[in-house]
Amino acid sequence: MARSNRSRGRAARAREEHPELDVERLTAGWRRTETRGGREWNVQPVTEAQAVKAYLCPGCGLEVAPGVAHLVTWRADGVLGDAADLAARRHWHTHCWRIGTR
């Protein structure tokens, strides 16, 4: 077999240093806007790794435990401004938000 004359230095090391992209991890944190009950809501997914505190789900009244993937929601069209809307954000179980329990 013929020997290649190319240097395997920098290019080979560059491939080894960069891990493969995890598309699920990249898309998990994307915020979106949804309309519910005539109001617009910002919806931000939280992954299991990002969920480090316990919260009370306003949909079912049960705890969203640390390590459980869930959603954070806040008004996108509030009259008091973005800072007030962000301060009033709530953590929902993904299922509770999907079924629209309010």
C-alpha positions as CSV (number, residue, x, y, z in Angstrom):
1,M,0.0,0.0,0.0
2,A,1.3,3.4,-0.9
3,R,2.3,5.8,1.8
4,S,0.7,9.2,1.9
5,N,3.0,12.2,2.0
6,R,0.5,14.5,3.7
7,S,1.2,15.7,7.2
8,R,-1.3,14.5,9.7
9,G,-0.3,17.1,12.3
10,R,-2.7,20.0,12.8
11,A,-5.7,18.7,10.8
12,A,-5.8,15.3,12.6
13,R,-5.5,17.0,16.0
14,A,-8.3,19.5,15.1
15,R,-10.7,16.7,14.3
16,E,-9.9,15.0,17.6
17,E,-10.3,18.2,19.7
18,H,-13.8,19.0,18.5
19,P,-16.5,16.7,19.7
20,E,-19.4,15.8,17.4
21,L,-22.3,18.2,17.6
22,D,-25.3,17.1,19.7
23,V,-28.3,18.4,17.8
24,E,-30.7,17.6,20.6
25,R,-28.7,19.6,23.1
26,L,-28.5,22.5,20.6
27,T,-32.2,22.7,19.9
28,A,-33.4,21.9,23.4
29,G,-32.9,25.4,24.7
30,W,-34.6,27.3,21.9
31,R,-37.2,29.7,23.0
32,R,-40.4,30.0,21.0
33,T,-43.6,32.1,21.2
34,E,-47.0,30.4,21.6
35,T,-50.5,31.9,21.7
36,R,-52.9,30.7,24.4
37,G,-56.2,32.2,25.4
38,G,-55.6,35.2,23.2
39,R,-52.3,36.0,24.9
40,E,-48.7,35.4,23.6
41,W,-46.3,33.4,25.8
42,N,-42.6,32.9,25.6
43,V,-41.9,29.2,26.1
44,Q,-38.3,28.1,27.0
45,P,-37.5,24.4,27.3
46,V,-35.2,23.4,30.2
47,T,-33.2,20.1,29.9
48,E,-32.6,17.6,32.7
49,A,-29.1,18.9,33.1
50,Q,-30.3,22.5,33.4
51,A,-33.0,21.7,36.0
52,V,-31.2,22.1,39.3
53,K,-34.0,23.5,41.5
54,A,-37.5,22.3,42.5
55,Y,-40.5,24.4,41.3
56,L,-44.3,24.2,41.8
57,C,-46.1,23.6,38.5
58,P,-49.1,26.0,38.2
59,G,-50.9,23.5,36.0
60,C,-51.2,20.6,38.4
61,G,-49.9,22.0,41.6
62,L,-47.2,19.3,41.9
63,E,-43.5,19.7,42.2
64,V,-41.2,19.9,39.2
65,A,-38.3,18.1,40.7
66,P,-34.6,18.8,40.0
67,G,-33.3,16.8,37.1
68,V,-36.7,16.8,35.3
69,A,-37.0,18.4,31.9
70,H,-39.7,21.0,31.8
71,L,-40.8,24.4,30.4
72,V,-40.4,27.9,31.6
73,T,-43.2,30.3,30.4
74,W,-43.8,34.0,30.7
75,R,-46.0,36.6,28.9
76,A,-44.7,38.0,25.6
77,D,-47.3,40.7,25.4
78,G,-47.6,42.0,29.0
79,V,-48.4,45.7,29.6
80,L,-45.9,46.1,32.4
81,G,-42.8,45.5,30.3
82,D,-40.4,42.7,29.6
83,A,-38.7,42.8,33.1
84,A,-42.0,42.4,34.9
85,D,-43.1,39.6,32.5
86,L,-39.8,37.8,33.0
87,A,-40.0,38.1,36.8
88,A,-43.5,36.5,36.7
89,R,-42.3,33.4,34.7
90,R,-43.4,30.0,35.8
91,H,-42.0,26.5,35.5
92,W,-44.5,23.9,34.0
93,H,-44.3,20.2,33.5
94,T,-44.2,19.8,29.7
95,H,-47.3,17.6,29.8
96,C,-49.3,20.2,31.8
97,W,-48.4,23.0,29.4
98,R,-49.3,20.8,26.4
99,I,-52.8,20.0,27.7
100,G,-53.4,23.6,28.6
101,T,-54.4,23.1,32.2
102,R,-55.0,26.6,33.8
